[in-house]
Amino acid sequence: MRKLVIAISTLAFAGSAAFADPILDRQALMKERGKIVGGLSKVVKGDEPFDAAAVLTQLQALQANAEKFDVDALFPKGSDTGDTTAGPKIWEDTAGFKAAEDKYLADVKAAVAAAPADIDALKAQVGTLGSDCGACHQGYRIKKG
C-alpha cells in the first residue's frame, strides 16, 4: 500500500510539473531576483544600514534564485509568445543566453564566497551583478512600451 501511495504521489507531482507555465515561472523568479537586488541596492545607496550578516543572507538568497534559473525549462520553444518580455534572441542564441546566465551565477557565487565586510565591497559586487543584469536585459529582453 505504501508503494502505491508513493507511486501515485510521484505521478501527481510529475503531472503538475508538466503543466507548469514557463512564462509565469520565469517571471516569478525574475520578480524575486529584482526584489533581492532592490534590497541590496537600498544598502548600497545608504537608505538602509550595512549589516554584513543581512547582506550575506540576501546574497545567498540571490544565489539560490540564480541556481533555480534553468534556461531549458523556463524558455522552452513556444514560450516566446503571450505575456512575456523575453526577446526572440533567447531562442535564436540560446548558447549566448545560457552563457550570460552562467556568468551571472558565477558572479553571485563569488559575491557570496567573498562575503562583503563593508559597504565598499558590496558596492563593487552589486556593480558587477548590475552589469550582468543590464547586459542580459539589453540583449535578450523586449522593453515594455
MOVEN-V811877 format. One record per residue. N is the residue number from 1. OMEGA is omega in whole degrees, 0 to 359 (none if undefined). Layout:
N&OMEGA + N&OMEGA
//
This chain:
1&180 + 2&180 + 3&179 + 4&179 + 5&179 + 6&180 + 7&180 + 8&179 + 9&179 + 10&179 + 11&180 + 12&179 + 13&180 + 14&179 + 15&181 + 16&179 + 17&181 + 18&182 + 19&178 + 20&180 + 21&184 + 22&179 + 23&179 + 24&180 + 25&182 + 26&176 + 27&179 + 28&179 + 29&181 + 30&176 + 31&177 + 32&180 + 33&180 + 34&180 + 35&180 + 36&179 + 37&177 + 38&177 + 39&178 + 40&179 + 41&178 + 42&178 + 43&181 + 44&181 + 45&181 + 46&178 + 47&176 + 48&181 + 49&176 + 50&176 + 51&186 + 52&181 + 53&180 + 54&178 + 55&179 + 56&178 + 57&179 + 58&178 + 59&177 + 60&176 + 61&178 + 62&177 + 63&179 + 64&177 + 65&182 + 66&180 + 67&177 + 68&186 + 69&180 + 70&185 + 71&182 + 72&181 + 73&185 + 74&182 + 75&179 + 76&176 + 77&180 + 78&180 + 79&180 + 80&179 + 81&181 + 82&183 + 83&183 + 84&173 + 85&177 + 86&183 + 87&181 + 88&180 + 89&178 + 90&183 + 91&178 + 92&183 + 93&182 + 94&180 + 95&178 + 96&178 + 97&178 + 98&179 + 99&178 + 100&179 + 101&177 + 102&178 + 103&179 + 104&180 + 105&179 + 106&180 + 107&177 + 108&179 + 109&178 + 110&178 + 111&178 + 112&182 + 113&181 + 114&179 + 115&186 + 116&183 + 117&180 + 118&185 + 119&181 + 120&177 + 121&179 + 122&179 + 123&180 + 124&181 + 125&179 + 126&176 + 127&178 + 128&180 + 129&178 + 130&177 + 131&177 + 132&181 + 133&182 + 134&180 + 135&180 + 136&180 + 137&180 + 138&185 + 139&192 + 140&183 + 141&176 + 142&179 + 143&176 + 144&182 + 145&none
//
